């Protein structure tokens, strides 16, 4: 298995687990699960920042057979990773407000969830195009 597969699969697992925990926390009115979901979004953001800063999306890091013309895989998934960093930045105030029992927390959580879904679908699109 190629190590670069993690660049595609790990964020998808983060997104699904964060959304699942958050939605379960809202439906069952279990605050702990909502907090766990927000913490997963923040962890996704840290992972994404580390991936970008570490140069794992640099042109030489992907296998040559995945490259197709000018649209290289790293160029295709970079917007997703930038979106995941933004997800974490949105989840931080959502987490603070959730802990303080403020209704405004849901606004940040919904926006963070939508941004993470954007990143998820960018990765899916990149996988389909290669």
MARTIFI-108245 format. One record per residue (C-alpha): residue number from 1; residue in one letter; z, x, y. Coordinates in Angstrom, 3 decimals, padded with zeros to 6 digits. Each point is the difference from the previous one (the first is absolute). Example, Ala and Ser with C-alpha at 12.3 -4.5 7.8 and 13.67 -1.06 7.14 Angstrom:
     k   r          Z          X          Y
     1   a    007.800    012.300   -004.500
     2   s   -000.660    001.370    003.440
***
This chain:
     k   r          Z          X          Y
     1   x    000.000    000.000    000.000
     2   x   -000.955    001.304    003.392
     3   x    002.890    000.606    002.425
     4   x   -001.963   -001.670    002.792
     5   x    000.307   -003.339   -001.770
     6   x    003.473   -000.147    001.539
     7   x   -001.595   -000.177    003.449
     8   x   -001.441   -003.358   -001.010
     9   x    002.616   -001.499   -002.316
    10   x    003.382    000.943    001.472
    11   x   -000.522   -001.845    003.305
    12   x   -001.149   -003.090   -001.872
    13   x    003.209   -000.050   -002.045
    14   x    002.053    000.487    003.160
    15   x   -001.752   -002.922    001.707
    16   x    000.382   -002.382   -002.931
    17   x    003.627    000.870   -000.661
    18   x    000.935   -000.291    003.693
    19   x   -001.739   -003.343    000.379
    20   x    001.470   -001.314   -003.240
    21   x    003.544    001.013    000.948
    22   x   -000.323   -001.386    003.523
    23   x   -001.485   -003.328   -001.055
    24   x    002.549   -000.385   -002.793
    25   x    002.778    000.733    002.495
    26   x   -001.284   -002.691    002.351
    27   x   -000.600   -002.648   -002.656
    28   x    003.303    000.506   -001.797
    29   x    001.841    000.749    003.257
    30   x    001.197    003.365   -001.285
    31   x    000.240    002.328    002.945
    32   x    000.350    003.083   -002.201
    33   x   -003.519   -000.443   -001.378
    34   x   -001.461   -000.364    003.485
    35   x    001.716    003.227    000.990
    36   x   -001.303    001.723   -003.135
    37   x   -003.538   -001.159    000.828
    38   x    000.276    001.444    003.506
    39   x    001.390    003.243   -001.399
    40   x   -003.010    000.227   -002.317
    41   x   -002.317   -000.443    002.997
    42   x    001.823    002.864    001.728
    43   x   -000.293    002.152   -003.141
    44   x   -003.738   -000.778   -000.079
    45   x   -000.232    001.162    003.582
    46   x    001.760    003.279   -000.804
    47   x   -002.268    000.552   -003.011
    48   x   -003.086   -000.709    002.113
    49   x    001.097    002.294    002.808
    50   x    000.722    002.765   -002.516
    51   x   -003.421   -000.508   -001.596
    52   x   -001.798    000.183    003.345
    53   x    002.050    002.920    001.333
    54   x   -000.259    001.888   -003.289
    55   x   -003.789   -000.026    000.130
    56   x   -000.405   -001.979   -003.207
    57   x   -002.720   -002.027    001.688
    58   x   -001.839    003.138    001.091
    59   x   -003.657    000.225   -001.057
    60   x    000.619    002.727   -002.575
    61   x    002.786   -001.824   -001.803
    62   x   -002.192   -002.597   -001.714
    63   x   -002.236    000.735   -002.994
    64   x   -003.647    000.488    000.882
    65   x   -001.190   -002.745   -002.342
    66   x    001.879   -002.636    002.015
    67   x   -001.772    000.953    003.184
    68   x   -002.987   -002.130    000.924
    69   x   -001.968    001.216    002.999
    70   x    001.819   -000.085    003.304
    71   x    002.504   -002.657   -001.052
    72   x    002.459    002.222   -001.859
    73   x    002.993   -001.628   -001.700
    74   x    002.479    001.707    002.298
    75   x   -001.778   -001.426    003.035
    76   x   -000.015   -003.417   -001.633
    77   x    003.735   -000.149   -000.734
    78   x    001.284    001.722    003.153
    79   x    000.141   -003.306    001.952
    80   x    002.076   -001.473   -002.821
    81   x    002.490    002.845    000.209
    82   x    000.203   -000.304    003.777
    83   x    000.640   -003.711   -000.489
    84   x    002.782    000.794   -002.470
    85   x    001.647    002.260    002.581
    86   x   -000.202   -002.902    002.473
    87   x    001.510   -002.270   -002.660
    88   x    003.073    002.193   -000.145
    89   x    000.257    000.095    003.774
    90   x   -000.020   -003.802    000.016
    91   x    002.469   -000.212   -002.872
    92   x    002.680    002.048    001.775
    93   x    000.727   -002.577    002.737
    94   x   -000.418   -002.718   -002.624
    95   x    002.668    001.675   -002.133
    96   x    002.407    000.373    002.921
    97   x   -000.509   -003.609    001.035
    98   x    000.306   -001.211   -003.594
    99   x    003.327    001.762   -000.377
   100   x    001.171   -001.615    003.247
   101   x   -001.160   -003.453   -001.236
   102   x   -002.528   -000.497    002.814
   103   x   -002.896   -002.396   -000.548
   104   x   -002.337    002.379    001.846
   105   x    000.148    002.226   -003.085
   106   x   -002.469   -002.275   -001.782
   107   x   -002.638    000.642    002.639
   108   x    000.170    003.745   -000.632
   109   x    000.057   -000.519   -003.760
   110   x   -003.055   -002.282    000.036
   111   x   -001.967    002.390    002.207
   112   x    001.021    002.968   -002.173
   113   x   -001.088   -001.929   -003.094
   114   x   -003.382   -000.838    001.502
   115   x   -000.599    003.609    001.059
   116   x    000.920    001.202   -003.484
   117   x   -002.417   -002.506   -001.531
   118   x   -002.701    001.343    002.323
   119   x    000.657    003.462   -001.422
   120   x   -000.051   -001.343   -003.532
   121   x   -003.416   -001.578    000.488
   122   x   -001.359    003.138    001.670
   123   x    000.918    001.925   -003.149
   124   x   -001.552   -002.672   -002.222
   125   x   -003.189    000.193    002.084
   126   x   -000.039    003.788   -000.270
   127   x    000.353   -000.200   -003.759
   128   x   -002.873   -002.459   -000.259
   129   x   -002.291    002.141    002.143
   130   x    000.446    003.195   -002.025
***
